[in-house]
Amino acid sequence: MMKFFLGLVLCVSAAVHAEVFTWQDLRGRQHYSDQADIKAKPLDIKPGFGYQQVKTVFDGDTLVLADGQKVRLLGINTPEVQHRNQQEEAGAEAAKQWLLAHTQNTRVRLEHGAERLDKYNRLLAHVFTEKNEHLNLQLVAEGLATVVIYPTNLLYVTELTAAEDKARLANKGLWGRAEYAPVQVIQVSPKDYATRQWLRLQAHVTDIRFTKKYVYLELSPDFDLRIEKQWLSLFPDLASYQHKKLEARGWINHRKGHQSMLIRHPSALSFVQ
């Protein structure tokens, strides 16, 4: 009964941040109360987290917990490791080994965003170690991962984009690799959209066009950046992009001789001097 009562008191206290006091009587029995007393001492209660061991690191942004659940790190993307018909992308092994090293000999806790699961039934989460290391953020800061935001999962977006800007401007990690050097729109070839590889694309915005569902930032007669209207509130005034040279980061879609890149969040765009 005492164990049940203690567990109940601790849970309630942690939930409402109330102070709990404890003392021992002459028979050595421990007592707990939310009322202060001259012979009682405050009990130091630290709310706990559900820490788990990591069983496997699949790649730089995906791991498997000891209970078998697969976790996809939120807000970031790392190069693809080799699997099925997918060739290993530059930087994939470095990201995987970094995540492996930082999840060994520790446990992790998950912090979920607006969505708990993705379409592959993977847990979507920011992952923290017992030392409160934010692994998603550190991968970006090391230049091993890029920021990829899917609204409405906007948790830690400010910290992630700041870390990416710093790594990008310092040419750190992926940002300094020749494989991920910016490509001009006129240099885009069929293999760039056939391989579905993440690209850095640079061009001037020649026009802005609106349809019922999208806003299109036209870069050339056969290439544009498309933004879903439902997320326009996340973006600055689109007129600020007009006739400016931008770097857009993402994946190219190809349809009927026309190329397009879906821009879900302004973190995928930056001005080029």
N, C-alpha and C positions, 0 to 999 in steps of 0.2 A: 504493500500500500504506500509506503514511504517513497519508493522509487517512482511509482505512478504520480504521486503528488509533486515530487521534485521535477519530473519531466514536464508536468502540466504548468508548474510555476515558471520554469525556464522558458517554455515556448511562449507563454503569455507575455512574460517580461520582454523577451526579444522582440515580440511583435509590436508592443506599445511603448518600448523603451522606458518602462517603469523600473524603479530601483528595488532590488531585492536584498534583504538582510538575512544573515545566518548567525546562529550561536549554538553552543553545546550546553546541555544541562549537566547536572552532577553525575548522571549515569552514562555520560558520553554520547547521548543521542543528539543527532543534528536536527536543528529546527530552522525553518525558513518562514519569512514573513515579508510583506510589503510595508510593514510599519517599523520605523526606527525605534531602537531601544538602547539604553545605556550599555548593555552588555553584548549588543549585536554589532556585527561588522558588515559593511556593504559587500555584496558578492559581485565579483567582477565577471560579468557575462558578456561574452563576445558572440554575436550571432554567427552561426556556422554556415558553411557552404557545402554543397554536395560535390566533394572532390572525388575523382575517379582516376584509375590508372589508364594509361594509353597502351593498347595492345599492339597496334600496328600503325605505322605512318605510310599511307598510300602514295602521297606526293606532297608537294609543298603547301597545299591548301586543303588537304583531306586526310583525316585520321580515323582510326577505329578504336573505340573505347573497350575496356575489359568486358563490358556487358554485351559487346557485339554491335552496338549502335555506331553507325558511320556519321562522322561530323564533317560538314563543309564549313570552313572558316569564312565568316561573313565579311563582305566589303572588300575582298581582295581576290586576285587571281595570280597564280604562278604558272610558268610554262608547263606544258603537258609532258609527262613521262611516256615512255613507249608502252603502248598497249593495243591489242588487236591490230588494226590497220594504221594506227597512229604512230608516226615516227617521233622519237624523243626530240623535244624542242630545246634550243639553247638555254642553259640556265636551270633546266628542270632538276637535274641531279643535285645541284648546289642548294636549291631551295628545300628539296626533300631531306638532304643530310642535315641542314640547319634545323629543321623542325624535329627531326629524329633526335638530334643532340639535346635540344631544349625540352624534350618531353621524357627523357630518360631520367631515372632516379628522382622523379617527382610525380605528383598527381596534378590533375587539372580540374578546373571548374568551368562551366559554360554560362555565358550570358547571352540570352536570346534577344533577337530584335522583334520587329513587328510580326514576322512570320517564323514559325517554329520549324517547319519542314519545307523542303523543296520538292519539285516534281519527281525526284528520284527517291523520295522518302528519307533523305538524309537530314540530320539535325543541322540547322543553321545557327551558328553561334560565334561570339567572340570568345576566345579561349585564353584563360589566365592560369598561370602556374601557382603553386603554393607561396611563391615569393611575390605574387601579384604581378608577374611579368605578362604583359599583354602581347601575346604571340602574333596576332594579326598585325598589330601596329609595328612591332619590331621587324617583322618580315618586310614591310613596306619601307621602314627607315633604313634597312640594310640594302635596299635596292633589289631584293630577291623576289618581291611581289609588286604588282601594280594595283592601284585602286580601281575597283569596278563596283559601282553602286547600283543596286536595283531598288528603286522606290517601291514600297514604303520602308525598306530597311535602311534607315538613316542614322542608326546608332553609331556614335563615334566618328561621324563623317568629317567633322572639323579637324579632329586629330589626325585622321588618316590622310586627308588631302594636304595638310601642312607637312606631314612627314614625307609624302610623295614629292611635293614641290621641292623640298630640300634635297632629297636624293636625286631627283631629275636634274636640278641645276648644278649638282656636284658630279654628274655623270657617274653615279655610284651603281655598282651591280649591273642590272639589265640595261640601265640607261647609258652605260658606256660601251655596251657590246655592239659590234658591227651588225650583228643579225637584227638588232632592233633600232638601227639608225632611222631617222625620219625619211619617209618616201614621199616624193612629190606626186601629185595626182596624175600627172602625165606619164609617170614611171610605173603606175600600177599595171600589172600584167595578169592574164587569166590565172596563173598559178597562185597569185596572192589571195584570190577569193576561192579557188578550188581547194586549197589546203586548209582553209578556215583558220589561218594563223592570225593572232593578235598583231595589229600594225599601228605604227605612228604615221599619220598621214598629214601632209602640209599643203595648204592651198589658200588662195584668196576667196572670200565669199563674194560671188558676183551678183547674187540676187537672193531674195527671201520670198518664199511662196507658201501660201496657206491652202490647206484643204480641210475637209470636215474633221479628219482625225489627226493629221500631222501638220507640222511646220517644216518646210524644207529649206535648208541653207544650201544653195546651189554653188558648187565648186567648179563645175564644167558642164558642158551640154549633156554629158552622160554619167555624171557623178554628183551625188548630193549627200548631205547629212540630214537625217530626219529625227525630229523630236515629237513625241506624243504630246498632244495639246493638254492632256490631263496633268502633265507634270511641268507645264510652263511656269507655274508659280515658283519653282525651284531655281529658275534661270534669271539672269539679269535681263534688262531690256534688250530684246533681240536686235534692235537697231544698232546696238554697240558692236555687233558682229559684222554689220554691213561694210563691204569693201575692205575688211581687215584680213590679214593673213593669220590663219589659225592652225594649230596642231590638234588633230582629232585622234583619239585612241580607242581602238575597238576592233571589231571584226567586220569584214566586207560581205555584203549580200549581193548576189548577182541575179538579175531577172530580165530576160528578153533584151540583152545587150546593154542594160543599164545597171550601174553599180551604186550602192547606197551603204551607209554606215548608220546604225541606230545609236543615237546618243540619249541615254537614259537620265543622265545627271551632268550638271556643268563641270564636275571634276574631270570629265573626259575631254574637256576643251581647254586650251590655253592659247594666249596670243603669242605670235612669233614676231620678234623685233626685226 
